[in-house]
Amino acid sequence: MDRFKLLFIKGFQRWLAPDWVVRSIYEIDPTDLERWGIKTLLIDIDNTLCERSKNVPDWKAKKLLREWKERGFNIWLISNSA
């Protein structure tokens, strides 16, 4: 059973490895995402949308996510902290 869990987790982590990394979420042009056929975004909350010490995005990040959602993107916020 432990071996199965380990294999599952390793596969899952590989699936969640980023295809694209930017210094700031504000560098992402949604027009490029649309052109590339990207419809779903998995966005890390910790130290990406929020400062490391906070757990809620600021107004600027919320506005950006709302705009992307209105453009038709599916947005999933993820976290690796407990």
N, C-alpha and C positions, 0 to 999 in steps of 0.2 A: 504493500500500500504506500509506503513512504517513497519508493522509487517512482511510482505512478505520479504522485504529487510533485515530485521534483521535475519529472519530465514535462508535466503539464505547465508548471510555473515557468520553466525555461522556455518552452514554446510560446507561452503567453507573453513573456517579456520581449522575446524577439519580435513578436507581432506588434508590440507597442513601441518599438524603437522608432524614433522620429525619422522622417524622410527629409525634413527640412528644418534647419535651426536658424533663427534670426536673433539679433541682439535685443530687439524690442518688438512686441506684438504690433506696434504702430508702424513698423516698416512693411507690413504685409499689405499688398494691394489686392483687394477683393476681385478686381477685374482680372488679374493674373490667375487667381484661383478658379474663376469661372471659365477662363480660356483653357485652362489645363483640365477642366472637367471635375474639379474637386468640389464635392457637395457636402462633405462632413468634415468637421474639424475637431480633433481631440486636443484640448488646450489645458496645460498644466496650470493649476492655481498657484501652488507654492513657489514664490519668488519669480513668478511670471506675470500673472494678473495681479497678485498681491505681494506686498512686502513680506519678507520671511516671517515677521512677527505678527502679521494680521491674517485673518481668514476670510475677509470679505473684500471683493474688488472695489476700488475707488470709483467715483462717478464717471471718470473718463473711460475706464475699462468697460463699465456697464453700458455706456453710450455706444462704444465701438461694437460690443457684442450684440446690442439691440439692432444696430444698423445692419450688421451681417445677417442676423436672423431675418430681418425684413427683406433682405436680398435673396432669401431662400436657403441659406446655409443651415445645416443641422449642426448644432454646437453642443459638444459634450465637454464638461469641465471635469478634469480628473485630478487626483491628488495621490501622492505616495506617502503622506504623513497619516498617522493614526488619529 
